[in-house]
Amino acid sequence: MCERYHGGGAVGALLTSSLVAESGAFRSLEREAASLHLKYPARVVTNAELSEALFQLAESHPPGELRLGLLRAAYAVFDHPRELEGVRRLPETIPLEVLPTVAMLRRCRGSDALSAAAHRLAGPHRLRGTPTREGFLTAAEASRVVAEHRALDPRQLRGAVHWHTRASDGAATLDAMARACVRRGAAWAVVADHTRGLACVNGLDDEGVALQKRAVAGWNRRRGEELWLVQGLEVEILEDGRLDVPRGARAGVLLVAAVHTELAERRDQTGRLLRALEEPGVWALAHPRGRLFARRTGVRANWEVVFAAAAAAGVLLEVNGFPRRQDLDPTLLALAREAGCRFLLASDAHHPRHLSFEETAVALAARAGVARSAIFNFEPLDHLAAGRPDLAIP
């Protein structure tokens, strides 16, 4: 066990020497607490608290093996599906050289003790949080929220929406993704590969759209009774709010409009989003804020105005369940709910195993108090273009 906890190399030696004293101090405190026969059980730290402590601890150290190991440990805790207080073994993806640190921090009794321990282990830089990590659910939190809100049961979702294939930046073929949707119990699904407007991915041009349209039709001829496929496109909202797909090329395709540029701009981008909502054929606004965990908070906008415009136009708002996106977050979701918006729960899957991310979207909606009737994925296929006579879907 000691070999498992004390990794080799300079990093392991550094941590081992510093943690021997720390672990001794912790054992002394635990014996003292036990001798007091406390009336109430001490609170243990959650995965959210532990992962944030590890993120801050990593960022307090200069670039190197130690910082990288702590970052990997932080993500391992953040992504673990169960609270670590209820498991015997720590996640195997935690690097060996930082396993003693994680084990020690997990034993802290409450956030104050965790903060004190993190400060003792901090590097030369000050411990501090960041807005780019705020408002995200850990995997364990998402699982708990879903379990507590039975009205929004992921197993009853009929539509699997916004996933990618090899035609753009996905890792699997259209058929492989569709078969995975079938295994998850979906009745209909909307593929939404990128268009050419997003320069960093190999998006679809006109020929690619036509080829995929034929592939979708082929699937529906063969297996449409199991799962009906609909072609969508994740189209780019340009800087002026126009879309990168000409109006004449939008027929028969569900447009999922998204912002991928100017995301770090401090200027207000309400006008850009309002202009996009006015574009013909827009079915949904994808990951509206454009935030990304630990990297950016996303665009600035007057969200009350944007949500009111989306509700008036009948454009669905996406709740993106990709764990590093979680966009919209519960706070903005509640605001959109008050504005009368309807929602689309999306996995933004780039691999078959990512389709389960729609459960995170369910958790976000549940946390915000969104009613089942306001979520489009629970509805049958024939409601796909309900209230939108401008959408000509085959």
Secondary structure, DSSP 8 states (H G I E B T S, - for coil): -HHHHS-SHHHHHHHHHHHHHHHHHHHHHHHHHHHTT-SS------HHHHHHHHHHHHHTS-SSHHHHHHHHHHHHHHT-SS-GGG-SS--TTS-GGGHHHHHHHHT--SHHHHHHHHHHH--SS-----GGGTT---HHHHHHHHHH-TTS-GGG--EEEEE--TTTT-SS-HHHHHHHHHHTT-SEEEEEEEBTTSTTS--B-HHHHHHHHHHHHHHHHHHTTT-EEEEEEEEEB-TTS-BSS-GGG-TTSEEEEE--SSTT--SB-HHHHHHHHTSTTEEEE-STT--BTTTB---B--HHHHHHHHHHHT-EEEEE--TTT-BS-HHHHHHHHHTT--EEEEEEESSGGGGGGHHHHHHHHHHTT--GGGBGGGS-GGGTTTT-TT----
